[in-house]
Every structure is written in C-alpha cells, then in structure tokens.
Amino acid sequence: MNVAARMARLGTESAFEVLARAKALERQGRSIVHLEIGEPDFDTPAHIKEAAKQALDAGWTHYGPSAGLPELREAIAKHIAETRGVPVSPEEVVVTPGAKPIMFFTIMALVGSGDEVIYPNPGFPIYESVINFVGGVPKPIPLREDTGFGFDLALFEKSVSPRTRLIIINSPENPTGGVLDRGQLERIAAVAAARRIPVLADEIYRQFLYEGEFISFLGLPGMRELTVLLDGFSKSYAMTGWRLGYGVMPTSLAEHVTRLMVNSASCTASFIQMAGIAALQGDQTPVARMVAEFKRRRDLFVDGLNRLPGVRCARPRGAFYVFPNITGTGRPSSEVAERLLNEAGVAALSGTAFGQHGEGYLRFSYANSEENLRAALERMRPVFERLAR
C-alpha cells in the first residue's frame, strides 16, 4: 500500500523499541535488567483493582460520554482544586485513554501548517513527533545540565515569534528528572500571558518530587485561561496498562478535544474510569510509599553511577529517571546504550532518543527493584572500564 506522505513525519518512542529488542534477547535465554521503560514496578493498589471489579459486575461496560463520565470529571475537578489550588469545573476536564491523547489532540487542535511550537529538548519524544506530523515547526529549547536541566530562558525568549502557537513544558521532567523552579516558570508564564500563547503543562510526574516545592503552571498569574494541564493515573497509581489520563483546559478548547475523542476512540472504558475515581478518592498511602521507595532507589543508583569510569550523574529532583553524562567515555550515546544492552544485559536509552540535545547522556529508569539496580551497576562496570581505555 502507498501510505500518506505525512506518515514519514510521525516519530516513535524509543523506549518501546528497546523494550522489544530486550525481550527478544530474553527469549534467546539472555538475562536483561530493564531500565529502559518508564513504568513503576509496583502493582496497582488493591482498592483500585477492587473498584474496577465491582464496576464490571455493576455493568459499567457500555459507552460513556466522549469527554468522560460526569462522576470522574467531577472527581478530577475536585482533585485539581485540592492539589493545584485552582478551582476548575468538570466542563474543563476531558478524560482520555492514557495521557498521550491530550498531547496529540491539543497539538492537533492548536497547531496548523507552518505554526511554531516551543518545547523542551531533551524531552518526551512524542512532543516533537506530533508537531512534525501536523505540519508544525518544532522550536526546541535546550535543557542544560549546568542549570539543573532548566529551560534556556534567554533562548526561549528569543525563540518566541508571531508564529508561536503553543509552548510545551514538563516538570518534573522526562528524561532528565529536572524540575523547573518558580522563577523559571514565572518567566515562561510572563511571556505566554503577554503574547496570549497557550501552554501545554505536562504534570504527569507531579507526585514524584523529592526536594523542593511543586509549582503548577495553572496557578501562575495570567495562565488560568491559557493552560492545558496534562495528568493521568499511569505513574502515580501504577496504572500504566489501564490507559487513563486527562486534560484540564478552557471549555472552548475542551469542546474541540472532545470532538477529536469522538472521531478517534469514542470514549474511555467506563469501568476503568470508575477505578480512577477510587484512585483519587481512596487511600493515598500506596502512592506515598512508592515515592519514598523511588527516592531511596534514586540515591542508591546515582551514587553507583558516579563510581563508574567516564560517568557523571546529577541527582535529579523529580520523576524516576536519571540522565547521566557519559561524555567521559568519548563515545556517542547510541553506541554506549547498544553496548550496555549487548555486553552487559542492561537495557537503557540513548539520550538522543529524547532529542539532539540528549547527545552525551543516557536515560535510566530506576523504577525497578534494589536488587536489579545493584545488578545493573555491577554488570555495567566492565563495559565502562573497557570504554575508558
């Protein structure tokens, strides 16, 4: 078949490609430590699973409203008011199967051919992929190690133009684990408010903050009517396979995003939405326990990486990733990642999987057991010793 030319502009997410290759090696009998995929190794809390079972038995197996069940939209609106300090209405909430559709639909709704989008680099690869797909012009802003992987604000301000239709921010960040502080966010907000540029604020890692204060973009001056807040259940509640996310946005945009849901997925599974209500309203102890464990793992893994030759790793403040600098090896990131997989049985991602400014880095997810993290460090040492020669 001849596919449309636009398909050549659609990228991918390398984590799933590396996962597939690692799984293929496992089928050949190789032992692989999986540090490539951004997925909590904790199970979904029992009360959430029980809510889904009860919803199935109660008949929540039919179509629901495309924007989401009223019950879940109300619960999300209340959750946003409590966690961000900003009152929102259920009409401003759109529920989707996973959080990625909020990225896709927001960019599709706001960005036309030739329009410019500012976004972080290295950053989640789907941002750039969808910008290209809709015919937009990507305007990457480097996240630099020497600023804690914060926005290059001087370049950001120079990059804003009359063609800028959207700004994307992510804090805490994937892949760096960096966190934008209040001063950085306020400077971005000031530019966006002055020029009336919408901002897609990806806050999926909000609860994975180990030091400092979480600042939601939604509550900054002038941003209430310009922000699309993206969040979901995959990370905080270990519900990656459930596919449940949402966006909070002005009602005028919510109408368009809902129409994109009508034209694509129709609606999000009703029984899963009922489980989402249980997640928001139920016991939050499992979330706190998981975050505390991830902080402990972060410290263990960062300390171990900094003892490897040719590796320098900053201690990230958020998310559950580390982004070590491997320029000391003198080798490209892709080569080092390849050798770690084939020679050490450790699956990691090249920093370039997250954009051109990721060269010289690797990304590891430490959402794995202490035993496996220690095994990975032990396996990687001989590889880095060979690279350092």
C-alpha positions as CSV (number, residue, x, y, z in Angstrom):
1,M,0.0,0.0,0.0
2,N,1.0,3.6,-0.6
3,V,0.8,5.4,2.7
4,A,0.3,9.2,3.0
5,A,3.4,11.3,3.0
6,R,2.6,12.7,6.4
7,M,3.3,9.2,7.9
8,A,7.0,9.9,7.3
9,R,6.8,12.8,9.7
10,L,5.5,10.7,12.6
11,G,8.2,9.6,15.0
12,T,8.2,6.9,17.7
13,E,9.0,6.3,21.3
14,S,12.4,4.5,21.5
15,A,11.6,3.0,25.0
16,F,9.2,0.6,23.4
17,E,11.6,-0.3,20.6
18,V,14.4,-1.0,23.1
19,L,12.0,-3.0,25.3
20,A,11.0,-5.1,22.3
21,R,14.7,-5.8,21.5
22,A,15.4,-6.6,25.1
23,K,12.5,-9.0,25.2
24,A,13.8,-10.7,22.1
25,L,17.2,-11.2,23.8
26,E,15.4,-12.7,26.8
27,R,13.6,-15.2,24.5
28,Q,17.1,-16.3,23.4
29,G,18.0,-17.0,27.0
30,R,19.7,-13.7,27.9
31,S,19.3,-12.1,31.3
32,I,18.3,-8.5,30.9
33,V,17.8,-5.8,33.6
34,H,15.1,-3.5,32.3
35,L,15.9,0.2,32.9
36,E,14.6,1.5,29.6
37,I,10.8,1.7,30.2
38,G,9.2,4.4,32.3
39,E,6.9,2.2,34.3
40,P,6.6,1.8,38.1
41,D,7.3,-1.8,39.1
42,F,4.7,-1.5,41.9
43,D,1.3,-3.2,41.4
44,T,-1.9,-1.1,41.1
45,P,-3.2,-0.6,44.7
46,A,-5.7,-3.3,45.7
47,H,-8.6,-0.9,46.3
48,I,-8.3,0.4,42.8
49,K,-8.4,-3.1,41.3
50,E,-11.4,-3.9,43.5
51,A,-13.3,-0.8,42.3
52,A,-12.7,-2.0,38.7
53,K,-14.1,-5.5,39.5
54,Q,-17.1,-4.0,41.2
55,A,-17.7,-1.7,38.3
56,L,-17.6,-4.6,35.8
57,D,-20.1,-6.6,38.0
58,A,-22.3,-3.5,38.2
59,G,-22.5,-3.2,34.4
60,W,-20.1,-0.3,33.7
61,T,-19.2,-1.9,30.4
62,H,-21.0,0.3,27.9
63,Y,-20.3,3.5,26.0
64,G,-19.9,6.6,28.1
65,P,-19.7,10.3,27.2
66,S,-16.7,11.1,25.0
67,A,-15.4,13.7,27.4
68,G,-15.5,11.2,30.3
69,L,-18.0,10.1,32.9
70,P,-19.5,13.0,34.9
71,E,-18.5,11.3,38.1
72,L,-14.9,11.1,37.2
73,R,-14.8,14.6,35.7
74,E,-16.2,15.9,39.0
75,A,-13.6,13.9,41.0
76,I,-10.8,15.3,38.8
77,A,-12.0,18.9,39.2
78,K,-12.0,18.5,42.9
79,H,-8.6,16.9,42.8
80,I,-7.1,19.7,40.8
81,A,-8.6,22.3,43.2
82,E,-7.0,20.5,46.1
83,T,-3.6,19.8,44.6
84,R,-3.1,23.0,42.5
85,G,-5.1,25.4,44.5
86,V,-7.1,26.5,41.4
87,P,-10.9,25.8,41.2
88,V,-11.9,24.2,37.9
89,S,-15.2,22.9,36.7
90,P,-15.9,19.4,35.3
91,E,-16.7,21.0,32.0
92,E,-13.0,21.9,31.7
93,V,-11.9,18.3,32.1
94,V,-11.5,15.8,29.2
95,V,-10.8,12.1,30.1
96,T,-8.8,10.1,27.6
97,P,-7.4,6.6,27.3
98,G,-4.0,7.5,28.7
99,A,-2.4,10.9,28.8
100,K,-0.8,10.9,25.4
101,P,-4.1,11.8,23.6
102,I,-4.1,15.1,25.4
103,M,-0.7,15.9,23.8
104,F,-1.9,14.7,20.4
105,F,-5.3,16.4,20.5
106,T,-4.0,19.7,21.9
107,I,-1.4,20.0,19.2
108,M,-3.8,19.0,16.5
109,A,-6.4,21.5,17.7
110,L,-4.0,24.4,18.1
111,V,-1.2,24.0,15.6
112,G,-1.5,24.4,11.8
113,S,0.9,24.1,9.0
114,G,3.9,26.4,9.5
115,D,2.9,27.3,13.1
116,E,5.8,27.1,15.6
117,V,5.8,25.1,18.9
118,I,8.3,25.6,21.6
119,Y,9.2,22.5,23.6
120,P,12.0,21.1,25.8
121,N,14.9,19.1,24.3
122,P,15.8,16.6,25.5
123,G,12.2,15.9,26.2
124,F,9.4,13.4,25.7
125,P,9.8,12.4,22.0
126,I,6.0,12.4,21.3
127,Y,6.0,16.3,21.6
128,E,8.3,16.7,18.5
129,S,6.7,13.7,16.7
130,V,3.2,15.2,16.7
131,I,4.4,18.7,16.0
132,N,6.0,17.4,12.8
133,F,3.0,15.2,12.0
134,V,0.6,18.2,11.9
135,G,3.0,20.2,9.8
136,G,4.1,22.5,12.6
137,V,7.7,23.8,13.1
138,P,9.5,22.4,16.1
139,K,11.4,25.0,18.1
140,P,13.4,23.1,20.7
141,I,14.7,24.7,23.8
142,P,17.9,23.0,25.2
143,L,17.7,21.7,28.8
144,R,21.2,22.1,30.1
145,E,22.9,20.1,32.9
146,D,24.6,23.2,34.3
147,T,21.2,24.8,35.1
148,G,19.7,21.6,36.6
149,F,18.2,20.9,33.2
150,G,16.1,24.0,33.3
151,F,14.9,25.9,30.2
152,D,17.5,28.1,28.5
153,L,15.3,31.1,29.2
154,A,17.3,33.6,27.1
155,L,17.0,31.4,24.1
156,F,13.3,30.7,24.9
157,E,12.5,34.4,24.9
158,K,14.4,34.9,21.5
159,S,12.5,31.9,20.1
160,V,9.0,33.3,20.7
161,S,7.7,34.8,17.5
162,P,4.4,35.9,15.9
163,R,4.1,32.3,14.6
164,T,4.4,30.7,18.0
165,R,1.1,28.8,18.7
166,L,2.0,26.7,21.6
167,I,4.6,26.3,24.4
168,I,5.1,22.9,26.0
169,I,6.7,22.4,29.4
170,N,7.2,19.3,31.5
171,S,8.1,19.5,35.2
172,P,9.3,17.2,36.8
173,E,10.8,16.2,33.5
174,N,11.3,13.1,31.5
175,P,14.1,12.2,30.7
176,T,16.3,14.4,32.9
177,G,14.4,14.3,36.3
178,G,14.9,18.1,36.3
179,V,12.3,20.4,37.9
180,L,11.6,24.0,36.8
181,D,11.7,26.3,39.7
182,R,9.2,29.1,40.4
183,G,11.4,31.8,38.8
184,Q,11.7,29.9,35.6
185,L,8.0,29.1,35.4
186,E,7.0,32.7,36.1
187,R,9.3,33.9,33.4
188,I,7.8,31.5,30.9
189,A,4.3,32.5,32.1
190,A,5.0,36.2,31.7
191,V,5.9,35.7,28.1
192,A,2.9,33.4,27.4
193,A,0.5,35.8,29.1
194,A,1.8,38.9,27.3
195,R,1.5,37.2,23.9
196,R,-1.6,35.1,24.6
197,I,0.2,31.9,23.8
198,P,-1.4,28.6,25.2
199,V,0.9,26.4,27.3
200,L,0.6,22.6,27.5
201,A,1.9,21.8,31.0
202,D,2.7,18.2,31.3
203,E,2.5,17.4,35.1
204,I,2.3,13.6,34.9
205,Y,5.2,13.3,37.4
206,R,3.8,15.8,39.9
207,Q,3.9,13.4,42.8
208,F,7.4,12.3,42.1
209,L,9.1,15.3,43.6
210,Y,11.8,14.6,46.2
211,E,13.1,18.0,47.1
212,G,11.6,21.5,46.8
213,E,8.1,22.8,46.1
214,F,5.9,21.7,43.2
215,I,4.6,24.7,41.2
216,S,1.7,24.1,38.9
217,F,1.6,26.3,35.8
218,L,-2.2,26.5,36.1
219,G,-2.0,28.7,39.1
220,L,0.5,31.3,37.8
221,P,-0.6,34.8,37.0
222,G,-2.4,35.1,33.7
223,M,-2.3,31.4,32.9
224,R,-5.7,30.2,34.1
225,E,-7.3,30.6,30.6
226,L,-4.2,29.7,28.7
227,T,-3.1,26.5,30.3
228,V,-3.8,22.9,29.2
229,L,-2.8,20.8,32.2
230,L,-2.0,17.2,31.4
231,D,-2.0,14.5,34.1
232,G,-3.1,10.9,34.5
233,F,-3.1,7.7,36.6
234,S,-0.3,5.7,35.0
235,K,2.6,6.9,37.1
236,S,1.2,7.9,40.5
237,Y,-1.1,4.9,40.8
238,A,1.0,2.3,38.9
239,M,-1.8,2.0,36.3
240,T,0.2,2.1,33.1
241,G,-1.7,-0.7,31.4
242,W,-5.1,0.7,32.4
243,R,-4.7,3.7,30.0
244,L,-6.4,6.5,31.9
245,G,-5.4,10.2,31.6
246,Y,-7.0,13.6,31.4
247,G,-6.5,17.2,30.4
248,V,-7.8,20.3,32.1
249,M,-8.3,23.2,29.7
250,P,-10.6,26.1,28.9
251,T,-14.1,24.9,27.9
252,S,-13.7,26.4,24.4
253,L,-10.8,24.0,23.8
254,A,-12.3,21.1,25.6
255,E,-15.1,21.1,23.1
256,H,-12.6,20.6,20.2
257,V,-10.6,18.0,22.2
258,T,-13.9,16.1,22.9
259,R,-14.7,16.1,19.2
260,L,-11.3,14.6,18.5
261,M,-12.2,11.9,21.0
262,V,-15.5,11.3,19.2
263,N,-13.6,10.9,16.0
264,S,-10.9,8.5,17.3
265,A,-11.5,6.5,20.5
266,S,-15.2,7.4,21.1
267,C,-14.7,7.2,24.8
268,T,-12.6,5.8,27.6
269,A,-13.6,2.5,29.1
270,S,-16.3,3.2,31.8
271,F,-15.2,0.6,34.3
272,I,-11.6,1.9,34.2
273,Q,-13.0,5.4,34.9
274,M,-14.7,4.1,37.9
275,A,-11.4,2.7,39.1
276,G,-10.0,6.2,38.5
277,I,-12.5,7.6,41.0
278,A,-11.3,5.1,43.6
279,A,-7.7,6.1,42.9
280,L,-8.4,9.8,43.6
281,Q,-10.7,9.4,46.5
282,G,-9.2,6.3,48.2
283,D,-6.2,5.7,50.4
284,Q,-3.1,7.6,49.2
285,T,-0.7,5.7,51.4
286,P,0.5,3.4,48.5
287,V,1.4,6.5,46.5
288,A,3.5,7.9,49.3
289,R,5.1,4.6,50.0
290,M,6.1,4.2,46.3
291,V,7.5,7.7,46.1
292,A,9.6,7.2,49.2
293,E,11.0,4.0,47.8
294,F,11.8,5.6,44.5
295,K,13.7,8.4,46.3
296,R,15.8,5.7,48.1
297,R,16.5,3.9,44.8
298,R,17.4,7.2,43.2
299,D,20.1,7.8,45.8
300,L,21.4,4.3,45.5
301,F,21.6,4.4,41.7
302,V,23.1,7.9,41.4
303,D,25.8,7.0,43.9
304,G,26.6,3.9,42.0
305,L,26.7,5.6,38.6
306,N,29.1,8.2,39.9
307,R,31.5,5.4,40.8
308,L,31.7,4.2,37.2
309,P,34.5,5.4,35.0
310,G,33.6,8.0,32.4
311,V,30.2,8.7,34.1
312,R,29.0,11.8,35.9
313,C,25.4,11.9,37.2
314,A,23.5,14.7,38.8
315,R,20.9,13.9,41.5
316,P,17.5,14.5,39.9
317,R,14.8,16.3,42.0
318,G,11.9,14.6,40.4
319,A,10.3,11.8,38.2
320,F,12.0,8.4,38.3
321,Y,14.8,8.8,35.8
322,V,18.5,9.6,35.9
323,F,20.3,11.2,33.0
324,P,24.0,10.6,33.5
325,N,26.6,12.4,31.5
326,I,28.8,9.9,29.6
327,T,31.0,12.3,27.6
328,G,33.9,10.9,29.6
329,T,33.7,7.7,27.5
330,G,34.4,9.6,24.3
331,R,31.7,7.6,22.6
332,P,28.3,8.5,21.2
333,S,25.3,7.8,23.4
334,S,23.7,5.4,21.0
335,E,26.9,3.3,20.9
336,V,27.1,3.2,24.7
337,A,23.5,2.2,25.1
338,E,23.9,-0.5,22.5
339,R,27.0,-2.0,24.2
340,L,25.3,-1.9,27.6
341,L,22.4,-4.0,26.2
342,N,24.5,-6.5,24.2
343,E,27.5,-6.8,26.5
344,A,26.0,-6.2,30.0
345,G,22.4,-7.2,29.5
346,V,21.3,-3.7,30.8
347,A,18.6,-2.0,28.7
348,A,18.9,1.8,28.8
349,L,18.1,4.6,26.3
350,S,20.4,6.8,24.4
351,G,19.9,10.5,25.3
352,T,19.3,11.2,21.7
353,A,16.1,9.2,21.9
354,F,14.8,12.4,23.5
355,G,16.3,14.9,21.0
356,Q,19.5,16.2,19.6
357,H,20.5,17.9,22.9
358,G,20.5,14.5,24.6
359,E,23.8,13.5,23.0
360,G,26.4,12.7,25.6
361,Y,23.8,11.2,28.0
362,L,21.9,8.1,28.8
363,R,18.5,7.7,30.4
364,F,17.8,5.0,33.0
365,S,14.6,4.4,34.8
366,Y,15.1,3.4,38.4
367,A,11.5,2.1,38.7
368,N,13.0,-1.3,39.4
369,S,14.0,-3.3,42.4
370,E,17.1,-2.5,44.5
371,E,18.4,-6.0,43.6
372,N,18.1,-5.3,39.9
373,L,19.6,-1.8,40.2
374,R,22.6,-3.2,42.1
375,A,22.9,-5.9,39.5
376,A,22.8,-3.3,36.7
377,L,25.6,-1.3,38.3
378,E,27.7,-4.4,38.7
379,R,27.1,-5.5,35.1
380,M,27.8,-2.1,33.6
381,R,31.2,-1.6,35.3
382,P,33.2,-3.8,33.0
383,V,31.7,-2.1,29.9
384,F,32.6,1.4,31.1
385,E,36.0,0.2,32.1
386,R,36.6,-1.0,28.5
387,L,35.2,2.2,27.1
388,A,37.6,4.2,29.3
389,R,40.7,2.5,28.0
